[in-house]
Amino acid sequence: MIQKLKQMWKKAAESPQEERKHDVTLAVAALMVEIMRMDEKLQDAERSEIIKHLEKRFALSHAEIHVLIEQASQQVEDALDMHQFTSVVVKGFNTAERIDILAELWAVALADGHIDPYEEQLIRRVADLLGLHHSQFIQAKIAAGIT
C-alpha cells in the first residue's frame, strides 16, 4: 500500500507542468459548474459568468473554455464530493488567490439575480475545504458585490 502511494506521488511530481496546470483549470471550472448546477436551473447568465472568469483567470480561448466546461461538467457528474477539486485548488493557489476564486463562485451564484440557499451552502462548504476562515468567506462575498 505504501509503495503504491509512493509511486503515485512520484508520478505526480514527474508530470509535466502543463498537465498540472490543466488539473487546476479543470478543478476551478468544476467548482464553478457545480455552483451553476446547484439550484437545478442552468442559466445562460451563470454560464456566461463562468466563461468570463475562466477566460480572465487562465487566458483561454472561447473554444478551450467550452471544452473545459464540458469536461468539468462530466467530472462533476462523476464526483463523489468536492474534495477532489478543492484539494487541487489548495495545492495550486495561495490564500489570496483562493479568496478570489471564492469571490468568483459567489459571482456565478449571483449571475441569475439571486443566490439560492443551496448555492450559499455549497460555497460555505467549498470555503471550508479551501482552508478559508469565516472572515475570508465574508471578504470574498463582499468582493463579489454581495452585502
PASEBA-1860 file (N, C-alpha, C; in nm, 3 decimals):
! residues 147
1> MIQKLKQM> 0.082/-0.120/0.000/0.000/0.000/0.000/0.087/0.126/0.000 ~ 0.184/0.130/0.089/0.272/0.247/0.097/0.353/0.260/-0.031 ~ 0.396/0.148/-0.086/0.474/0.151/-0.210/0.391/0.208/-0.325 ~ 0.262/0.172/-0.331/0.174/0.225/-0.436/0.158/0.376/-0.421 ~ 0.143/0.424/-0.297/0.131/0.567/-0.272/0.257/0.640/-0.316 ~ 0.372/0.584/-0.284/0.499/0.646/-0.325/0.508/0.655/-0.477 ~ 0.464/0.550/-0.546/0.466/0.551/-0.692/0.373/0.658/-0.748 ~ 0.254/0.670/-0.687/0.159/0.773/-0.732/0.217/0.913/-0.712
9> WKKAAESP> 0.280/0.938/-0.596/0.338/1.069/-0.569/0.453/1.098/-0.664 ~ 0.534/0.997/-0.691/0.647/1.016/-0.783/0.595/1.050/-0.923 ~ 0.493/0.979/-0.965/0.435/1.004/-1.097/0.377/1.145/-1.104 ~ 0.309/1.188/-0.998/0.251/1.322/-0.994/0.360/1.429/-0.997 ~ 0.470/1.405/-0.926/0.580/1.500/-0.924/0.650/1.510/-1.058 ~ 0.651/1.399/-1.133/0.718/1.397/-1.262/0.629/1.444/-1.376 ~ 0.500/1.461/-1.351/0.410/1.501/-1.458/0.443/1.642/-1.506 ~ 0.430/1.667/-1.633/0.465/1.797/-1.688/0.384/1.911/-1.624
17> QEERKHDV> 0.445/2.027/-1.620/0.381/2.146/-1.562/0.250/2.177/-1.634 ~ 0.248/2.160/-1.764/0.126/2.189/-1.842/0.011/2.098/-1.798 ~ 0.041/1.973/-1.770/-0.063/1.881/-1.725/-0.117/1.923/-1.590 ~ -0.028/1.967/-1.500/-0.072/2.013/-1.367/-0.158/2.138/-1.380 ~ -0.119/2.228/-1.472/-0.199/2.349/-1.494/-0.339/2.309/-1.539 ~ -0.346/2.209/-1.627/-0.477/2.162/-1.674/-0.560/2.111/-1.557 ~ -0.497/2.040/-1.466/-0.569/1.990/-1.349/-0.630/2.105/-1.270 ~ -0.554/2.213/-1.253/-0.601/2.328/-1.177/-0.716/2.396/-1.251
25> TLAVAALM> -0.703/2.414/-1.380/-0.811/2.479/-1.456/-0.938/2.394/-1.450 ~ -0.922/2.264/-1.462/-1.037/2.174/-1.455/-1.102/2.179/-1.317 ~ -1.022/2.185/-1.212/-1.075/2.190/-1.076/-1.155/2.318/-1.053 ~ -1.102/2.431/-1.094/-1.173/2.558/-1.077/-1.301/2.558/-1.160 ~ -1.292/2.511/-1.283/-1.411/2.505/-1.369/-1.516/2.413/-1.308 ~ -1.474/2.301/-1.251/-1.569/2.207/-1.190/-1.641/2.271/-1.072 ~ -1.570/2.347/-0.991/-1.635/2.417/-0.879/-1.739/2.516/-0.930 ~ -1.705/2.589/-1.035/-1.799/2.685/-1.092/-1.921/2.615/-1.151
33> VEIMRMDE> -1.898/2.506/-1.221/-2.008/2.430/-1.281/-2.100/2.376/-1.173 ~ -2.043/2.327/-1.065/-2.125/2.274/-0.956/-2.210/2.384/-0.893 ~ -2.157/2.504/-0.880/-2.236/2.616/-0.829/-2.351/2.644/-0.925 ~ -2.322/2.645/-1.055/-2.424/2.671/-1.156/-2.535/2.566/-1.149 ~ -2.499/2.441/-1.126/-2.597/2.332/-1.125/-2.673/2.321/-0.994 ~ -2.625/2.385/-0.890/-2.678/2.362/-0.756/-2.826/2.397/-0.743 ~ -2.871/2.503/-0.808/-3.013/2.541/-0.797/-3.100/2.471/-0.900 ~ -3.041/2.377/-0.974/-3.110/2.297/-1.075/-3.169/2.380/-1.189
41> KLQDAERS> -3.117/2.501/-1.207/-3.157/2.588/-1.318/-3.029/2.630/-1.390 ~ -3.007/2.577/-1.507/-2.887/2.610/-1.582/-2.911/2.737/-1.661 ~ -2.875/2.849/-1.602/-2.899/2.980/-1.662/-2.785/3.019/-1.755 ~ -2.821/3.085/-1.865/-2.718/3.135/-1.956/-2.631/3.240/-1.888 ~ -2.692/3.318/-1.798/-2.616/3.422/-1.726/-2.506/3.358/-1.640 ~ -2.538/3.246/-1.576/-2.437/3.179/-1.494/-2.326/3.121/-1.581 ~ -2.364/3.062/-1.693/-2.263/3.007/-1.785/-2.173/3.119/-1.839 ~ -2.233/3.232/-1.872/-2.154/3.347/-1.920/-2.057/3.396/-1.814
49> EIIKHLEK> -2.103/3.394/-1.690/-2.017/3.436/-1.578/-1.899/3.340/-1.564 ~ -1.924/3.212/-1.577/-1.817/3.112/-1.572/-1.716/3.138/-1.683 ~ -1.766/3.157/-1.803/-1.678/3.182/-1.918/-1.592/3.305/-1.893 ~ -1.654/3.411/-1.845/-1.581/3.536/-1.818/-1.467/3.513/-1.719 ~ -1.496/3.443/-1.609/-1.394/3.424/-1.506/-1.284/3.327/-1.550 ~ -1.320/3.222/-1.621/-1.218/3.128/-1.670/-1.128/3.195/-1.772 ~ -1.188/3.275/-1.858/-1.111/3.346/-1.959/-1.011/3.441/-1.893 ~ -1.058/3.513/-1.794/-0.973/3.610/-1.724/-0.864/3.540/-1.642
57> RFALSHAE> -0.900/3.438/-1.567/-0.806/3.370/-1.477/-0.700/3.290/-1.553 ~ -0.740/3.221/-1.659/-0.648/3.127/-1.725/-0.608/3.168/-1.867 ~ -0.659/3.281/-1.916/-0.625/3.330/-2.050/-0.649/3.223/-2.157 ~ -0.769/3.166/-2.155/-0.807/3.062/-2.251/-0.895/3.120/-2.360 ~ -0.895/3.055/-2.474/-0.984/3.096/-2.584/-1.125/3.047/-2.553 ~ -1.222/3.099/-2.628/-1.361/3.056/-2.608/-1.376/2.906/-2.637 ~ -1.309/2.858/-2.739/-1.318/2.716/-2.773/-1.261/2.630/-2.659 ~ -1.146/2.672/-2.604/-1.086/2.598/-2.493/-1.176/2.600/-2.370
65> IHVLIEQA> -1.240/2.714/-2.346/-1.329/2.726/-2.230/-1.450/2.635/-2.245 ~ -1.507/2.628/-2.363/-1.624/2.543/-2.384/-1.589/2.395/-2.365 ~ -1.472/2.355/-2.413/-1.427/2.217/-2.392/-1.404/2.194/-2.242 ~ -1.342/2.291/-2.177/-1.315/2.280/-2.033/-1.445/2.268/-1.953 ~ -1.545/2.346/-1.988/-1.674/2.340/-1.918/-1.739/2.204/-1.938 ~ -1.729/2.150/-2.058/-1.786/2.017/-2.083/-1.713/1.911/-2.001 ~ -1.579/1.920/-1.998/-1.502/1.825/-1.918/-1.537/1.840/-1.769 ~ -1.547/1.963/-1.724/-1.579/1.989/-1.584/-1.718/1.936/-1.549
73> SQQVEDAL> -1.813/1.954/-1.640/-1.948/1.902/-1.617/-1.946/1.751/-1.600 ~ -1.868/1.683/-1.683/-1.857/1.538/-1.673/-1.790/1.498/-1.542 ~ -1.685/1.571/-1.505/-1.615/1.541/-1.380/-1.708/1.559/-1.259 ~ -1.790/1.665/-1.262/-1.883/1.691/-1.152/-1.987/1.579/-1.145 ~ -2.034/1.533/-1.261/-2.130/1.422/-1.265/-2.074/1.298/-1.198 ~ -1.945/1.271/-1.221/-1.882/1.150/-1.171/-1.828/1.164/-1.029 ~ -1.821/1.286/-0.979/-1.758/1.311/-0.848/-1.845/1.264/-0.732 ~ -1.778/1.216/-0.630/-1.848/1.179/-0.508/-1.859/1.297/-0.412
81> DMHQFTSV> -1.761/1.387/-0.418/-1.762/1.504/-0.333/-1.676/1.614/-0.396 ~ -1.666/1.727/-0.330/-1.593/1.841/-0.383/-1.445/1.837/-0.348 ~ -1.407/1.748/-0.257/-1.268/1.745/-0.211/-1.169/1.722/-0.325 ~ -1.205/1.639/-0.421/-1.111/1.613/-0.531/-1.079/1.740/-0.609 ~ -1.169/1.836/-0.610/-1.145/1.962/-0.680/-1.077/2.064/-0.588 ~ -1.128/2.076/-0.466/-1.073/2.176/-0.375/-0.929/2.144/-0.335 ~ -0.896/2.018/-0.324/-0.758/1.983/-0.288/-0.660/2.028/-0.396 ~ -0.700/2.019/-0.521/-0.616/2.065/-0.631/-0.601/2.217/-0.626
89> VVKGFNTA> -0.710/2.286/-0.595/-0.706/2.433/-0.585/-0.616/2.476/-0.470 ~ -0.625/2.408/-0.356/-0.542/2.441/-0.240/-0.393/2.427/-0.275 ~ -0.360/2.322/-0.348/-0.220/2.299/-0.387/-0.173/2.399/-0.493 ~ -0.265/2.446/-0.577/-0.227/2.530/-0.689/-0.232/2.680/-0.667 ~ -0.297/2.724/-0.559/-0.315/2.867/-0.537/-0.286/2.905/-0.393 ~ -0.237/3.027/-0.375/-0.216/3.076/-0.239/-0.348/3.125/-0.181 ~ -0.346/3.167/-0.056/-0.469/3.205/0.013/-0.542/3.319/-0.057 ~ -0.471/3.422/-0.099/-0.535/3.536/-0.165/-0.604/3.492/-0.294
97> ERIDILAE> -0.539/3.405/-0.369/-0.600/3.355/-0.493/-0.722/3.268/-0.464 ~ -0.717/3.191/-0.356/-0.834/3.109/-0.320/-0.951/3.197/-0.278 ~ -0.922/3.309/-0.213/-1.029/3.404/-0.179/-1.089/3.460/-0.307 ~ -1.005/3.493/-0.405/-1.053/3.543/-0.535/-1.141/3.439/-0.604 ~ -1.100/3.313/-0.599/-1.178/3.206/-0.661/-1.313/3.194/-0.591 ~ -1.314/3.207/-0.460/-1.440/3.202/-0.386/-1.530/3.319/-0.426 ~ -1.472/3.436/-0.447/-1.550/3.552/-0.494/-1.609/3.523/-0.632 ~ -1.533/3.454/-0.716/-1.583/3.416/-0.848/-1.699/3.318/-0.836
105> LWAVALAD> -1.692/3.227/-0.740/-1.804/3.135/-0.717/-1.928/3.212/-0.673 ~ -1.909/3.311/-0.587/-2.022/3.397/-0.548/-2.081/3.466/-0.671 ~ -1.995/3.516/-0.759/-2.041/3.586/-0.879/-2.121/3.493/-0.970 ~ -2.079/3.368/-0.981/-2.153/3.270/-1.061/-2.291/3.247/-0.998 ~ -2.294/3.233/-0.867/-2.422/3.210/-0.798/-2.516/3.329/-0.814 ~ -2.461/3.448/-0.816/-2.543/3.570/-0.824/-2.581/3.608/-0.967 ~ -2.520/3.544/-1.065/-2.539/3.583/-1.205/-2.685/3.580/-1.250 ~ -2.765/3.492/-1.191/-2.907/3.485/-1.230/-2.996/3.579/-1.149
113> GHIDPYEE> -2.935/3.664/-1.068/-3.011/3.766/-0.996/-3.038/3.735/-0.850 ~ -3.020/3.611/-0.809/-3.038/3.579/-0.667/-2.951/3.458/-0.632 ~ -2.924/3.445/-0.502/-2.844/3.333/-0.455/-2.937/3.234/-0.386 ~ -2.942/3.117/-0.443/-3.022/3.008/-0.387/-2.957/2.961/-0.256 ~ -3.035/2.925/-0.156/-2.977/2.875/-0.030/-2.882/2.756/-0.051 ~ -2.911/2.671/-0.149/-2.823/2.557/-0.176/-2.689/2.604/-0.233 ~ -2.693/2.710/-0.314/-2.568/2.765/-0.367/-2.483/2.822/-0.252 ~ -2.547/2.896/-0.163/-2.474/2.952/-0.050/-2.416/2.841/0.038
121> QLIRRVAD> -2.493/2.737/0.062/-2.445/2.625/0.143/-2.322/2.561/0.079 ~ -2.327/2.542/-0.053/-2.213/2.482/-0.122/-2.091/2.573/-0.116 ~ -2.111/2.703/-0.132/-1.999/2.797/-0.127/-1.936/2.795/0.013 ~ -2.019/2.786/0.117/-1.966/2.775/0.254/-1.881/2.648/0.269 ~ -1.929/2.539/0.217/-1.857/2.412/0.224/-1.726/2.420/0.147 ~ -1.730/2.480/0.028/-1.609/2.495/-0.053/-1.508/2.583/0.021 ~ -1.555/2.691/0.083/-1.464/2.778/0.159/-1.392/2.700/0.267 ~ -1.465/2.616/0.338/-1.402/2.532/0.441/-1.299/2.438/0.380
129> LLGLHHSQ> -1.336/2.375/0.268/-1.244/2.281/0.203/-1.121/2.352/0.145 ~ -1.136/2.480/0.113/-1.023/2.559/0.063/-0.936/2.610/0.176 ~ -0.976/2.582/0.299/-0.897/2.625/0.414/-0.913/2.771/0.447 ~ -1.026/2.829/0.409/-1.050/2.971/0.434/-1.130/2.990/0.563 ~ -1.096/3.096/0.635/-1.168/3.131/0.758/-1.297/3.204/0.725 ~ -1.383/3.215/0.824/-1.512/3.282/0.803/-1.491/3.427/0.756 ~ -1.394/3.496/0.811/-1.369/3.634/0.768/-1.328/3.640/0.621 ~ -1.256/3.541/0.573/-1.217/3.534/0.432/-1.338/3.499/0.345
137> FIQAKIAA> -1.426/3.416/0.398/-1.551/3.383/0.330/-1.632/3.513/0.309 ~ -1.642/3.594/0.414/-1.715/3.722/0.406/-1.643/3.817/0.312 ~ -1.511/3.821/0.318/-1.432/3.906/0.229/-1.461/3.873/0.082 ~ -1.468/3.745/0.050/-1.498/3.702/-0.088/-1.640/3.742/-0.127 ~ -1.731/3.728/-0.035/-1.871/3.764/-0.062/-1.883/3.913/-0.091 ~ -1.815/3.994/-0.014/-1.816/4.140/-0.036/-1.747/4.173/-0.168 ~ -1.637/4.106/-0.198/-1.566/4.131/-0.324/-1.653/4.100/-0.445 ~ -1.747/4.007/-0.429/-1.838/3.973/-0.538/-1.955/4.071/-0.547
145> GIT> -1.961/4.166/-0.456/-2.066/4.266/-0.458/-2.191/4.227/-0.383 ~ -2.177/4.133/-0.292/-2.291/4.084/-0.214/-2.277/4.138/-0.072 ~ -2.380/4.202/-0.025/-2.374/4.256/0.112/-2.475/4.191/0.202
END
